[in-house]
Amino acid sequence: MTPHRTVALPSGRTVPALGQGTWYMGDDPGRREEELRALRTGIDLGMTLIDTAEMYGNGAAEELVGEAVRGRRDEVFLVSKVLPWNASARGTVTACHDSLRRMDTGHIDLYLLHWRGPVPLEETVEALERLEREGDIGGWGVSNLDVDDLDQLPAGARPETDQVLYNLTRRGPEYALFPRCRELAAPVMAYSPIEQGRLLGEPALAAVAEAHGVSPAQVALAWVLRHEDVIAIPKAATRQHVEDNHAALRLELTDEDLRTLDAAFPPPARKEPLEIL
């Protein structure tokens, strides 16, 4: 098995740098068995961080994840999220307990605010910290929060991660958000690291892939994973797709590769608004 690089969270816990996403999984009963096989293949390969959310399929993805990890819960680091309109003092606790029930587990390893909404951050963080104290979650973090949002967290609040949209075509976070997360010692968790497949036809990506004898998707993932403090959570609904993603861990991009990709996908020259899918 390819050695799996890990990333440290502020709490000292470590997670695999390459995990598994579940957005748009669990919706179609006809694909359920293949999706279960895909998630279990990922666990076998060491991609034991599985990200989901109450929003995905209105809980169907969490139910899928719960079935996939049954009998292997101790091997897996589960991440889920509370919707912003549920993120009140009482609503956060209720949403978490509903997610625990759907996944048939006693705790969620990392529980995130999915994006900022109408509930004050102080109220949400207080509820998340309560869930952590009571053992329902192992830690908390945020998702889709920009620098100014992070700066408005309560004094002393330390999120374990900020999960954001980051890939070759969405490099905005590099300018200000990455440095701020590093100040907090909170790794970035990159969702849609291959832009849901939309960037795979880009000529520069294809050229680098051809030079290495790999797929464009593997180059795109290796590019995201070049950061020591970034976690990537691509979705893969088939075993073959999971195995292809895992192979990105063996790919080392050269300085010339990085220059080629920078020329095609320039890094940000100024602060840009955080993009969300």
Backbone as CSV, one residue per row, in Angstrom:
resi,resn,N_x,N_y,N_z,CA_x,CA_y,CA_z,C_x,C_y,C_z
1,MET,0.841,-1.191,0.000,0.000,0.000,0.000,0.875,1.240,0.000
2,THR,0.467,2.257,-0.761,1.188,3.520,-0.772,1.156,4.141,0.618
3,PRO,2.317,4.545,1.177,2.306,5.217,2.472,1.395,6.436,2.429
4,HIS,0.566,6.588,3.433,-0.417,7.659,3.431,0.070,8.809,4.305
5,ARG,0.340,9.941,3.687,0.754,11.122,4.438,-0.394,11.596,5.317
6,THR,-0.058,12.096,6.486,-1.077,12.587,7.408,-0.899,14.086,7.646
7,VAL,-1.962,14.680,8.153,-1.983,16.100,8.484,-2.416,16.219,9.931
8,ALA,-1.751,17.089,10.684,-2.065,17.265,12.098,-3.110,18.363,12.285
9,LEU,-4.093,18.080,13.127,-5.079,19.071,13.526,-4.584,19.810,14.769
10,PRO,-5.145,20.971,15.079,-4.694,21.712,16.265,-4.769,20.909,17.562
11,SER,-5.711,19.969,17.634,-5.856,19.147,18.837,-4.744,18.126,18.986
12,GLY,-3.936,17.950,17.932,-2.898,16.929,17.949,-3.303,15.657,17.243
13,ARG,-4.586,15.510,16.941,-5.021,14.345,16.175,-4.483,14.450,14.750
14,THR,-4.237,13.300,14.145,-3.779,13.292,12.759,-4.806,12.589,11.885
15,VAL,-4.897,13.063,10.647,-5.847,12.496,9.683,-5.109,12.310,8.360
16,PRO,-5.576,11.395,7.503,-4.941,11.240,6.202,-5.118,12.489,5.353
17,ALA,-4.080,12.839,4.601,-4.146,14.015,3.736,-5.149,13.818,2.608
18,LEU,-5.368,12.580,2.218,-6.328,12.274,1.159,-7.469,11.468,1.753
19,GLY,-8.641,12.072,1.753,-9.819,11.394,2.286,-10.857,11.145,1.199
20,GLN,-12.101,11.020,1.624,-13.194,10.725,0.699,-14.370,11.663,0.967
21,GLY,-14.889,12.258,-0.110,-16.082,13.073,-0.006,-17.313,12.283,-0.412
22,THR,-18.488,12.778,-0.032,-19.728,12.031,-0.313,-20.841,12.910,-0.873
23,TRP,-20.510,14.118,-1.316,-21.522,14.985,-1.909,-22.109,14.301,-3.141
24,TYR,-23.431,14.262,-3.244,-24.166,13.600,-4.326,-24.085,12.069,-4.259
25,MET,-23.739,11.519,-3.117,-23.787,10.077,-2.939,-24.958,9.725,-2.030
26,GLY,-25.481,8.511,-2.219,-26.570,8.027,-1.381,-27.955,8.341,-1.901
27,ASP,-28.033,9.102,-3.010,-29.348,9.511,-3.526,-30.042,8.438,-4.360
28,ASP,-29.258,7.638,-5.067,-29.806,6.697,-6.046,-29.676,5.263,-5.529
29,PRO,-30.777,4.599,-5.212,-30.690,3.216,-4.717,-29.974,2.282,-5.691
30,GLY,-30.049,2.585,-6.975,-29.401,1.734,-7.962,-27.889,1.798,-7.932
31,ARG,-27.361,2.835,-7.331,-25.900,2.973,-7.239,-25.377,2.655,-5.841
32,ARG,-26.263,2.295,-4.931,-25.867,2.182,-3.526,-24.770,1.146,-3.300
33,GLU,-24.899,-0.028,-3.867,-23.910,-1.077,-3.606,-22.532,-0.673,-4.124
34,GLU,-22.499,-0.047,-5.313,-21.211,0.397,-5.851,-20.616,1.513,-5.003
35,GLU,-21.454,2.390,-4.503,-20.958,3.466,-3.635,-20.428,2.908,-2.319
36,LEU,-21.108,1.911,-1.779,-20.610,1.266,-0.561,-19.257,0.619,-0.813
37,ARG,-19.132,-0.074,-1.957,-17.843,-0.692,-2.286,-16.753,0.359,-2.441
38,ALA,-17.108,1.495,-3.032,-16.127,2.559,-3.218,-15.626,3.075,-1.872
39,LEU,-16.537,3.370,-0.962,-16.125,3.882,0.348,-15.287,2.852,1.107
40,ARG,-15.671,1.588,1.032,-14.914,0.545,1.742,-13.558,0.327,1.110
41,THR,-13.474,0.471,-0.217,-12.169,0.378,-0.886,-11.261,1.497,-0.399
42,GLY,-11.817,2.695,-0.282,-11.033,3.809,0.229,-10.510,3.550,1.630
43,ILE,-11.339,2.988,2.483,-10.881,2.650,3.834,-9.736,1.642,3.752
44,ASP,-9.888,0.624,2.912,-8.834,-0.380,2.741,-7.513,0.266,2.322
45,LEU,-7.606,1.325,1.520,-6.406,1.983,0.987,-5.841,3.047,1.925
46,GLY,-6.483,3.246,3.062,-5.983,4.223,4.020,-6.626,5.589,3.921
47,MET,-7.616,5.725,3.048,-8.337,6.994,2.911,-9.485,6.995,3.925
48,THR,-9.119,7.023,5.173,-10.062,6.738,6.252,-10.797,7.967,6.764
49,LEU,-10.458,9.153,6.270,-11.258,10.332,6.579,-12.412,10.373,5.581
50,ILE,-13.634,10.323,6.088,-14.818,10.378,5.241,-15.626,11.602,5.627
51,ASP,-15.861,12.455,4.640,-16.590,13.706,4.861,-18.018,13.580,4.345
52,THR,-18.959,14.032,5.142,-20.360,14.023,4.739,-21.044,15.221,5.377
53,ALA,-22.368,15.274,5.303,-23.113,16.404,5.861,-24.583,16.054,5.913
54,GLU,-25.289,16.691,6.846,-26.730,16.468,6.907,-27.408,16.957,5.634
55,MET,-26.814,17.923,4.931,-27.407,18.464,3.708,-27.382,17.470,2.558
56,TYR,-26.374,16.616,2.491,-26.195,15.750,1.335,-27.321,14.716,1.258
57,GLY,-28.179,14.885,0.253,-29.306,13.970,0.106,-30.262,13.996,1.277
58,ASN,-30.299,15.156,1.991,-31.161,15.254,3.183,-30.898,14.107,4.158
59,GLY,-29.633,13.802,4.345,-29.253,12.757,5.289,-28.935,11.421,4.655
60,ALA,-29.251,11.251,3.361,-29.017,9.954,2.704,-27.535,9.617,2.641
61,ALA,-26.683,10.619,2.457,-25.239,10.351,2.410,-24.735,9.873,3.764
62,GLU,-25.247,10.465,4.843,-24.838,10.017,6.175,-25.269,8.570,6.411
63,GLU,-26.465,8.221,5.961,-26.914,6.834,6.115,-26.017,5.888,5.324
64,LEU,-25.617,6.299,4.131,-24.697,5.500,3.318,-23.369,5.317,4.039
65,VAL,-22.849,6.400,4.582,-21.575,6.331,5.300,-21.697,5.404,6.506
66,GLY,-22.791,5.535,7.239,-22.982,4.669,8.394,-22.957,3.203,8.025
67,GLU,-23.589,2.861,6.894,-23.568,1.473,6.451,-22.176,1.063,5.993
68,ALA,-21.474,1.958,5.326,-20.140,1.632,4.804,-19.140,1.344,5.911
69,VAL,-19.266,2.024,7.043,-18.263,1.878,8.106,-18.705,0.896,9.184
70,ARG,-19.856,0.283,9.016,-20.350,-0.647,10.029,-19.338,-1.774,10.239
71,GLY,-18.969,-1.985,11.479,-17.970,-2.994,11.805,-16.545,-2.496,11.690
72,ARG,-16.364,-1.255,11.166,-15.021,-0.696,10.980,-14.937,0.727,11.529
73,ARG,-15.872,1.070,12.390,-15.947,2.462,12.850,-14.651,2.948,13.459
74,ASP,-13.942,2.091,14.171,-12.709,2.519,14.828,-11.595,2.858,13.838
75,GLU,-11.734,2.419,12.581,-10.720,2.704,11.572,-10.920,4.064,10.906
76,VAL,-12.076,4.668,11.132,-12.510,5.793,10.302,-12.586,7.083,11.105
77,PHE,-12.255,8.187,10.435,-12.395,9.529,11.003,-13.562,10.192,10.281
78,LEU,-14.704,10.299,10.978,-15.919,10.819,10.360,-16.031,12.332,10.540
79,VAL,-16.325,13.005,9.428,-16.563,14.447,9.421,-17.992,14.685,8.924
80,SER,-18.761,15.488,9.645,-20.071,15.886,9.146,-20.291,17.366,9.460
81,LYS,-21.433,17.884,8.999,-21.651,19.332,9.072,-23.093,19.643,9.445
82,VAL,-23.241,20.757,10.144,-24.557,21.270,10.494,-24.886,22.425,9.552
83,LEU,-26.121,22.427,9.043,-26.565,23.508,8.176,-26.674,24.818,8.954
84,PRO,-26.423,25.945,8.310,-26.392,27.221,9.042,-27.702,27.572,9.718
85,TRP,-28.853,27.210,9.119,-30.127,27.537,9.753,-30.464,26.587,10.895
86,ASN,-29.681,25.527,11.060,-29.843,24.626,12.205,-28.847,24.918,13.313
87,ALA,-27.973,25.921,13.095,-26.803,26.082,13.952,-27.039,26.960,15.174
88,SER,-28.248,26.935,15.711,-28.534,27.638,16.956,-28.082,26.793,18.145
89,ALA,-28.220,27.329,19.339,-27.802,26.601,20.538,-28.495,25.248,20.626
90,ARG,-29.797,25.238,20.431,-30.541,23.984,20.505,-30.458,23.208,19.194
91,GLY,-30.534,23.927,18.072,-30.565,23.273,16.773,-29.304,22.519,16.437
92,THR,-28.148,23.039,16.850,-26.884,22.353,16.582,-26.858,20.998,17.276
93,VAL,-27.310,20.976,18.507,-27.316,19.722,19.262,-28.292,18.729,18.620
94,THR,-29.472,19.208,18.253,-30.456,18.334,17.619,-29.928,17.790,16.301
95,ALA,-29.341,18.661,15.489,-28.800,18.233,14.192,-27.696,17.206,14.371
96,CYS,-26.826,17.423,15.335,-25.747,16.474,15.597,-26.308,15.118,16.005
97,HIS,-27.266,15.122,16.897,-27.852,13.855,17.345,-28.547,13.129,16.194
98,ASP,-29.178,13.892,15.292,-29.793,13.277,14.114,-28.721,12.646,13.214
99,SER,-27.598,13.331,13.054,-26.505,12.774,12.243,-25.923,11.523,12.890
100,LEU,-25.788,11.537,14.202,-25.297,10.353,14.912,-26.221,9.165,14.672
101,ARG,-27.520,9.426,14.715,-28.481,8.354,14.495,-28.389,7.822,13.063
102,ARG,-28.302,8.724,12.084,-28.248,8.269,10.697,-26.986,7.465,10.419
103,MET,-25.890,7.839,11.054,-24.635,7.117,10.826,-24.447,5.962,11.806
104,ASP,-25.382,5.809,12.735,-25.348,4.715,13.703,-24.004,4.678,14.427
105,THR,-23.628,5.830,14.971,-22.354,5.933,15.662,-22.537,6.721,16.951
106,GLY,-21.620,6.534,17.866,-21.703,7.235,19.139,-21.057,8.600,19.131
107,HIS,-20.249,8.884,18.114,-19.605,10.196,18.057,-19.205,10.520,16.627
108,ILE,-19.093,11.805,16.346,-18.566,12.313,15.087,-17.190,12.880,15.399
109,ASP,-16.189,12.480,14.653,-14.826,12.898,14.975,-14.599,14.390,14.787
110,LEU,-15.237,14.964,13.761,-15.077,16.394,13.496,-16.392,16.916,12.934
111,TYR,-16.943,17.936,13.570,-18.263,18.463,13.209,-18.102,19.929,12.827
112,LEU,-18.579,20.266,11.617,-18.334,21.585,11.058,-19.619,22.384,10.886
113,LEU,-19.520,23.704,11.031,-20.555,24.610,10.562,-20.424,24.688,9.051
114,HIS,-21.474,24.317,8.306,-21.359,24.149,6.852,-21.054,25.465,6.139
115,TRP,-21.699,26.511,6.494,-21.344,27.859,6.056,-22.023,28.827,7.006
116,ARG,-21.629,30.062,6.933,-22.149,31.044,7.872,-23.562,31.453,7.476
117,GLY,-24.443,31.516,8.464,-25.822,31.882,8.223,-26.302,32.907,9.215
118,PRO,-27.595,32.883,9.558,-28.174,33.934,10.402,-27.847,33.819,11.890
119,VAL,-27.406,32.649,12.329,-27.142,32.460,13.761,-25.780,33.068,14.109
120,PRO,-25.695,33.850,15.176,-24.395,34.413,15.565,-23.348,33.315,15.777
121,LEU,-22.143,33.586,15.340,-21.080,32.590,15.463,-20.848,32.197,16.918
122,GLU,-20.995,33.150,17.819,-20.782,32.848,19.234,-21.732,31.759,19.714
123,GLU,-22.971,31.829,19.274,-23.974,30.842,19.691,-23.648,29.468,19.121
124,THR,-23.255,29.435,17.860,-22.910,28.152,17.231,-21.694,27.535,17.889
125,VAL,-20.661,28.335,18.094,-19.437,27.804,18.700,-19.712,27.290,20.107
126,GLU,-20.526,28.001,20.865,-20.873,27.529,22.211,-21.544,26.160,22.154
127,ALA,-22.436,25.972,21.173,-23.109,24.681,21.033,-22.131,23.598,20.602
128,LEU,-21.222,23.921,19.694,-20.222,22.946,19.248,-19.306,22.546,20.405
129,GLU,-18.901,23.515,21.195,-18.031,23.211,22.338,-18.767,22.368,23.380
130,ARG,-20.062,22.601,23.518,-20.864,21.770,24.427,-20.886,20.328,23.920
131,LEU,-21.110,20.143,22.622,-21.120,18.792,22.051,-19.778,18.103,22.256
132,GLU,-18.706,18.874,22.157,-17.384,18.288,22.377,-17.203,17.880,23.829
133,ARG,-17.613,18.739,24.745,-17.494,18.405,26.169,-18.282,17.155,26.517
134,GLU,-19.445,16.984,25.868,-20.315,15.853,26.178,-19.937,14.592,25.420
135,GLY,-18.930,14.672,24.549,-18.432,13.487,23.871,-19.168,13.112,22.600
136,ASP,-20.114,13.953,22.174,-20.817,13.651,20.925,-19.932,13.893,19.704
137,ILE,-19.004,14.829,19.824,-18.053,15.095,18.749,-16.641,15.133,19.325
138,GLY,-15.669,14.801,18.480,-14.281,14.837,18.930,-13.657,16.202,18.807
139,GLY,-14.238,17.053,17.983,-13.749,18.402,17.780,-14.655,19.102,16.791
140,TRP,-14.439,20.402,16.620,-15.313,21.166,15.728,-14.463,22.024,14.796
141,GLY,-15.099,22.416,13.706,-14.444,23.286,12.751,-15.484,24.050,11.957
142,VAL,-15.036,24.632,10.860,-15.922,25.451,10.049,-15.735,25.088,8.585
143,SER,-16.634,25.592,7.770,-16.569,25.364,6.331,-17.045,26.626,5.623
144,ASN,-16.380,26.972,4.541,-16.762,28.136,3.728,-16.701,29.440,4.514
145,LEU,-15.803,29.540,5.463,-15.592,30.792,6.186,-14.328,31.459,5.667
146,ASP,-14.440,32.750,5.362,-13.311,33.520,4.868,-12.567,34.156,6.038
147,VAL,-11.543,34.904,5.724,-10.685,35.479,6.764,-11.493,36.336,7.732
148,ASP,-12.350,37.216,7.208,-13.112,38.095,8.096,-14.064,37.310,8.983
149,ASP,-14.592,36.188,8.462,-15.456,35.335,9.282,-14.660,34.689,10.411
150,LEU,-13.489,34.176,10.072,-12.646,33.551,11.097,-12.284,34.559,12.186
151,ASP,-12.052,35.804,11.772,-11.693,36.831,12.747,-12.844,37.202,13.656
152,GLN,-14.062,36.814,13.276,-15.228,37.106,14.110,-15.630,35.935,14.996
153,LEU,-14.865,34.852,14.969,-15.111,33.774,15.920,-14.850,34.280,17.332
154,PRO,-15.482,33.701,18.332,-15.258,34.156,19.707,-13.789,34.080,20.105
155,ALA,-13.395,34.967,20.973,-12.012,34.982,21.444,-11.650,33.622,22.025
156,GLY,-10.520,33.112,21.613,-10.063,31.822,22.115,-10.595,30.630,21.367
157,ALA,-11.531,30.839,20.445,-12.085,29.720,19.670,-11.028,29.219,18.689
158,ARG,-10.862,27.924,18.612,-9.834,27.339,17.757,-10.440,26.233,16.893
159,PRO,-10.900,26.571,15.704,-11.438,25.530,14.822,-10.355,24.563,14.391
160,GLU,-10.735,23.318,14.199,-9.775,22.291,13.793,-9.453,22.364,12.302
161,THR,-10.368,22.941,11.512,-10.140,23.071,10.077,-11.084,24.114,9.526
162,ASP,-10.784,24.591,8.310,-11.728,25.356,7.516,-11.835,24.619,6.183
163,GLN,-13.011,24.068,5.904,-13.211,23.324,4.661,-13.700,24.292,3.587
164,VAL,-12.929,24.428,2.507,-13.258,25.406,1.480,-13.047,24.819,0.089
165,LEU,-13.609,25.509,-0.896,-13.417,25.152,-2.298,-12.007,25.555,-2.720
166,TYR,-11.203,24.563,-3.129,-9.824,24.852,-3.515,-9.366,23.848,-4.558
167,ASN,-8.946,24.374,-5.677,-8.361,23.554,-6.736,-7.619,24.483,-7.701
168,LEU,-7.115,23.946,-8.790,-6.328,24.753,-9.720,-7.074,25.961,-10.259
169,THR,-8.382,25.845,-10.420,-9.154,26.964,-10.952,-9.744,27.840,-9.850
170,ARG,-9.524,27.490,-8.605,-10.080,28.233,-7.460,-8.972,28.494,-6.443
171,ARG,-7.974,29.284,-6.851,-6.785,29.484,-6.025,-6.889,30.677,-5.076
172,GLY,-8.019,31.341,-5.048,-8.171,32.520,-4.217,-7.757,32.347,-2.762
173,PRO,-8.069,31.202,-2.119,-7.717,31.048,-0.702,-6.223,31.161,-0.410
174,GLU,-5.379,30.966,-1.418,-3.936,31.003,-1.171,-3.462,32.363,-0.665
175,TYR,-4.146,33.435,-1.088,-3.629,34.775,-0.817,-3.744,35.171,0.649
176,ALA,-4.913,35.020,1.237,-5.122,35.472,2.614,-5.632,34.384,3.546
177,LEU,-6.465,33.475,3.030,-7.059,32.470,3.909,-6.037,31.445,4.364
178,PHE,-5.192,30.971,3.450,-4.160,30.010,3.860,-3.281,30.576,4.966
179,PRO,-2.743,31.799,4.819,-1.926,32.353,5.905,-2.684,32.473,7.223
180,ARG,-3.973,32.855,7.158,-4.736,32.990,8.403,-4.943,31.633,9.052
181,CYS,-5.244,30.610,8.258,-5.410,29.273,8.825,-4.102,28.779,9.433
182,ARG,-2.987,29.135,8.821,-1.693,28.721,9.384,-1.428,29.411,10.711
183,GLU,-1.873,30.659,10.834,-1.753,31.330,12.128,-2.545,30.595,13.198
184,LEU,-3.663,30.016,12.803,-4.508,29.264,13.739,-4.075,27.806,13.869
185,ALA,-3.051,27.406,13.091,-2.589,26.015,13.038,-3.692,25.077,12.600
186,ALA,-4.653,25.614,11.824,-5.790,24.831,11.354,-5.600,24.497,9.883
187,PRO,-5.453,23.235,9.524,-5.292,22.894,8.114,-6.542,23.216,7.310
188,VAL,-6.341,23.497,6.041,-7.456,23.677,5.117,-7.893,22.310,4.617
189,MET,-9.196,22.095,4.520,-9.739,20.882,3.924,-10.357,21.278,2.586
190,ALA,-9.807,20.777,1.496,-10.201,21.203,0.152,-11.291,20.314,-0.404
191,TYR,-12.474,20.911,-0.618,-13.522,20.144,-1.292,-13.515,20.465,-2.783
192,SER,-14.063,19.560,-3.577,-14.048,19.655,-5.043,-12.642,19.937,-5.565
193,PRO,-11.647,19.128,-5.168,-10.262,19.410,-5.559,-9.983,19.218,-7.048
194,ILE,-10.913,18.586,-7.777,-10.762,18.538,-9.233,-11.942,19.248,-9.905
195,GLU,-12.568,20.192,-9.162,-13.647,21.029,-9.708,-14.766,20.169,-10.299
196,GLN,-15.079,19.074,-9.589,-16.123,18.141,-10.026,-15.895,17.688,-11.464
197,GLY,-14.621,17.562,-11.824,-14.241,17.051,-13.135,-14.150,18.086,-14.233
198,ARG,-14.574,19.328,-13.953,-14.650,20.322,-15.022,-13.288,20.796,-15.521
199,LEU,-12.238,20.650,-14.727,-10.931,21.149,-15.166,-10.102,20.097,-15.899
200,LEU,-10.622,18.881,-16.027,-9.804,17.781,-16.535,-9.467,17.896,-18.012
201,GLY,-10.171,18.729,-18.748,-9.847,18.908,-20.163,-8.866,20.028,-20.429
202,GLU,-8.357,20.671,-19.385,-7.420,21.783,-19.562,-6.108,21.282,-20.171
203,PRO,-5.622,21.939,-21.241,-4.417,21.462,-21.942,-3.178,21.356,-21.057
204,ALA,-2.954,22.330,-20.187,-1.755,22.291,-19.345,-1.789,21.096,-18.407
205,LEU,-2.952,20.808,-17.868,-3.099,19.662,-16.980,-2.852,18.368,-17.743
206,ALA,-3.388,18.296,-18.958,-3.189,17.106,-19.789,-1.717,16.917,-20.144
207,ALA,-1.009,18.019,-20.391,0.406,17.922,-20.751,1.239,17.380,-19.600
208,VAL,0.981,17.876,-18.394,1.716,17.382,-17.227,1.378,15.920,-16.982
209,ALA,0.101,15.568,-17.129,-0.313,14.179,-16.933,0.372,13.259,-17.926
210,GLU,0.437,13.669,-19.180,1.076,12.846,-20.203,2.560,12.651,-19.918
211,ALA,3.216,13.698,-19.425,4.641,13.600,-19.122,4.924,12.576,-18.031
212,HIS,3.971,12.398,-17.131,4.154,11.462,-16.016,3.482,10.117,-16.271
213,GLY,2.722,10.023,-17.343,1.998,8.784,-17.608,0.887,8.529,-16.625
214,VAL,0.214,9.611,-16.189,-0.880,9.493,-15.219,-2.094,10.226,-15.785
215,SER,-3.180,10.240,-15.026,-4.395,10.921,-15.468,-4.363,12.389,-15.043
216,PRO,-5.094,13.251,-15.765,-5.207,14.649,-15.332,-5.760,14.783,-13.913
217,ALA,-6.688,13.926,-13.536,-7.244,13.994,-12.181,-6.166,13.745,-11.135
218,GLN,-5.269,12.820,-11.401,-4.192,12.548,-10.449,-3.251,13.737,-10.317
219,VAL,-2.997,14.434,-11.422,-2.178,15.644,-11.363,-2.875,16.713,-10.532
220,ALA,-4.175,16.902,-10.780,-4.926,17.915,-10.044,-4.924,17.618,-8.544
221,LEU,-5.072,16.354,-8.176,-5.037,15.990,-6.758,-3.643,16.155,-6.171
222,ALA,-2.632,15.715,-6.900,-1.257,15.864,-6.412,-0.920,17.334,-6.212
223,TRP,-1.451,18.190,-7.077,-1.200,19.629,-6.944,-1.797,20.159,-5.641
224,VAL,-3.025,19.765,-5.323,-3.637,20.187,-4.062,-2.856,19.632,-2.879
225,LEU,-2.422,18.392,-2.988,-1.742,17.718,-1.885,-0.292,18.143,-1.721
226,ARG,0.200,19.036,-2.584,1.583,19.492,-2.448,1.788,20.290,-1.173
227,HIS,0.699,20.836,-0.631,0.751,21.545,0.651,0.758,20.534,1.794
228,GLU,1.613,20.726,2.754,1.677,19.798,3.885,0.502,19.969,4.846
229,ASP,-0.201,21.088,4.743,-1.296,21.354,5.681,-2.639,21.486,4.961
230,VAL,-2.800,20.752,3.879,-4.069,20.722,3.155,-4.551,19.281,3.043
231,ILE,-5.816,19.080,3.329,-6.479,17.782,3.223,-7.402,17.847,2.007
232,ALA,-7.363,16.852,1.158,-8.234,16.807,-0.018,-9.297,15.732,0.176
233,ILE,-10.538,16.059,-0.192,-11.640,15.104,-0.006,-12.413,14.929,-1.315
234,PRO,-11.791,14.356,-2.348,-12.516,14.115,-3.595,-13.597,13.065,-3.408
235,LYS,-14.686,13.239,-4.144,-15.734,12.218,-4.155,-15.409,11.191,-5.221
236,ALA,-15.589,9.930,-4.901,-15.428,8.850,-5.881,-16.498,7.814,-5.593
237,ALA,-17.347,7.554,-6.568,-18.498,6.669,-6.358,-18.281,5.269,-6.894
238,THR,-17.069,4.986,-7.422,-16.744,3.636,-7.884,-15.387,3.231,-7.335
239,ARG,-15.163,1.929,-7.261,-13.867,1.443,-6.762,-12.724,1.924,-7.642
240,GLN,-12.907,1.881,-8.967,-11.842,2.302,-9.864,-11.484,3.760,-9.652
241,HIS,-12.495,4.589,-9.455,-12.249,6.009,-9.227,-11.480,6.217,-7.922
242,VAL,-11.848,5.485,-6.892,-11.127,5.576,-5.614,-9.666,5.176,-5.802
243,GLU,-9.429,4.079,-6.504,-8.058,3.618,-6.725,-7.255,4.622,-7.541
244,ASP,-7.902,5.249,-8.518,-7.225,6.282,-9.308,-6.857,7.477,-8.429
245,ASN,-7.772,7.894,-7.578,-7.476,9.004,-6.671,-6.316,8.652,-5.749
246,HIS,-6.342,7.452,-5.215,-5.296,7.033,-4.288,-3.916,7.064,-4.946
247,ALA,-3.864,6.757,-6.238,-2.589,6.735,-6.951,-1.941,8.113,-7.014
248,ALA,-2.715,9.180,-6.799,-2.145,10.531,-6.791,-1.114,10.699,-5.690
249,LEU,-1.205,9.882,-4.644,-0.230,9.972,-3.553,1.179,9.596,-4.002
250,ARG,1.273,8.842,-5.088,2.594,8.422,-5.577,3.218,9.442,-6.534
251,LEU,2.453,10.445,-6.898,2.908,11.403,-7.905,3.601,12.600,-7.244
252,GLU,4.827,12.846,-7.637,5.557,14.020,-7.169,5.741,14.975,-8.344
253,LEU,5.125,16.137,-8.241,5.230,17.134,-9.298,6.577,17.850,-9.219
254,THR,7.173,18.081,-10.361,8.467,18.759,-10.416,8.276,20.268,-10.395
255,ASP,9.362,20.988,-10.199,9.296,22.450,-10.267,8.810,22.900,-11.640
256,GLU,9.230,22.198,-12.674,8.781,22.543,-14.023,7.279,22.309,-14.170
257,ASP,6.786,21.214,-13.594,5.344,20.957,-13.617,4.593,22.109,-12.956
258,LEU,5.094,22.537,-11.813,4.412,23.591,-11.067,4.441,24.910,-11.833
259,ARG,5.542,25.194,-12.509,5.597,26.410,-13.328,4.601,26.345,-14.487
260,THR,4.495,25.161,-15.091,3.529,24.984,-16.183,2.111,25.224,-15.698
261,LEU,1.791,24.688,-14.539,0.441,24.843,-13.990,0.198,26.276,-13.517
262,ASP,1.215,26.920,-12.955,1.065,28.318,-12.555,0.795,29.217,-13.760
263,ALA,1.437,28.919,-14.867,1.233,29.730,-16.072,-0.198,29.599,-16.585
264,ALA,-0.736,28.394,-16.486,-2.109,28.158,-16.966,-3.164,28.569,-15.945
265,PHE,-2.818,28.438,-14.669,-3.753,28.752,-13.573,-3.021,29.677,-12.593
266,PRO,-2.946,30.965,-12.895,-2.115,31.876,-12.087,-2.572,31.963,-10.635
267,PRO,-1.626,32.057,-9.720,-1.991,32.274,-8.318,-2.576,33.671,-8.138
268,PRO,-3.355,33.878,-7.091,-3.995,35.183,-6.897,-2.974,36.267,-6.575
269,ALA,-3.199,37.442,-7.126,-2.325,38.583,-6.873,-2.892,39.509,-5.809
270,ARG,-4.119,39.239,-5.398,-4.770,40.066,-4.388,-5.847,39.225,-3.692
271,LYS,-6.403,39.780,-2.626,-7.486,39.103,-1.923,-8.696,38.987,-2.832
272,GLU,-9.245,37.783,-2.884,-10.438,37.533,-3.677,-11.545,37.001,-2.774
273,PRO,-12.810,37.274,-3.110,-13.900,36.705,-2.314,-13.843,35.177,-2.338
274,LEU,-14.158,34.574,-1.203,-14.146,33.115,-1.127,-15.254,32.549,-1.991
275,GLU,-14.894,31.631,-2.885,-15.879,31.014,-3.766,-16.500,29.786,-3.093
276,ILE,-17.741,29.517,-3.451,-18.488,28.389,-2.868,-19.241,27.692,-3.970
277,LEU,-19.267,26.377,-3.920,-20.111,25.590,-4.819,-21.352,25.136,-4.050
